[in-house]
Amino acid sequence: MIPIHSTIIPIAKIVSAIHGLDKRPNLILIYTTSQLPQAISPIAGYSMTGTLFRIMLLSAPELYLISRGLMYFTGDHTQRMKPIFASLIMAAAPMVCIYLFAHEYIQSGMLSGAVKG
């Protein structure tokens, strides 16, 4: 088995050579091919390849996900905490709204398999 971290630079070079930088379909293809073996074999565990591929292959700010976009608020010697917390609240708000709307269904589904008999 080849460690996924040893393939990051060759994959980035290949994607750059075919002019595939800043294109989400290429990133989806890379995620699928790199994570499929781990999904099939749960023994492999979790890796940080998703974050590394996003950092290496997406350079257009409009394609950044929230985790990468938060890097704009940190500098060499400063961190702007107010925009960071505002972004985190905006990212969490949809999940909280969905949970508040469907919490009864979520809880009943979780508890239905908890009791035998």
N, C-alpha and C positions, 0 to 999 in steps of 0.2 A: 504494500500500500504506500502510495506517495503522499507525503504530508502536503496538505492543501496550501500551506504558506509558501512552499517552494514553487508553486505554479502561478503565483500572483503576478510576478514580473513578466513571464512569458505570455500569460493571458493578456496583460495590458498591452504588450507589444503587438500581439496579433490583432487585438481590437483596434488599436491605433492604425495598424497597417491597412485594415479594410475600411478605414474611416467610420468606425463604429462608436467613437466616443460621444457621450452625451445623447445616447439613444437608449430608451428604456427597454425595447425588445431584446437588445443584446444583453442587458443586465439581467433580465428575466431568464434568458437562456443560460447564462452563466450560473445564476442561482439554482436553477433546476438541475443542471448537470453536476454541480458541486455538492448539492444537498441531498440529492436523490439516494446515493448510497447510505447516507446517515439516516435517512428516513426509513430505508428498508432494514437496516441493521441498527437497532437502538443502542447497541453496545458501543458504537463509535462516540456517542456523546455530543456535546454542543461545542461549536467553534465560533470564532469571531470573523469568519470569512465574509459574511454579509457586510459588515461594517467596512472591512478592508476593501472589498470590491467597490462599494459605494464611493469611498474616498478616492480610489484610484481611477475609476472610470467615468464619474460624473463631475464635470467641472463647471457646468452652467448653473448659476445660483437658482434659477427658476425650477430646476429639477431636484434640488436638495430636499431630503426629508428633514423632519424637525431636528433629529439628533445632529445632523451635519450643519443645519442652519444655525443652531445654537453656538457653533464655533465662531460665528461672526461677532458674538458679544464678548469674546475673551481676547485680550491682547497679551503682549509680553509681560506687562507689569500691572494690568488692570483687568477687572471683570465688571461688566455692567450688569448688576444683579436684577434691577427692575425689569429690563427687557427679557432677561432669561426667565424670571418667574412668570411674567405675563405670557410668554410663549408656552411655558409648561402648562399653565392654566388653560390656555386656548387648546392645547393638544389633549388635555384630559377631559375637557368639557363635553365633547360628544360621547365619550365612553360613560361618563357619569349620567348623562341624559338618557342614554339607552338603558343603563342599569335601573335608573329610577322608574322608567316606563315599564320594564319587564322584570323587575326584581321578584315578583310573586312567581312567575313562570320559572325563573332561574332557580329559586330556592326550592320550589316543589320538584323540579327535575333532579336537583342534587339530593334531596331527601328521599325521593321515591326509591332509589336503589340502596339506601342506607339501612333499611329495616327488612329483615327476612321474615317471611311467613305471612 
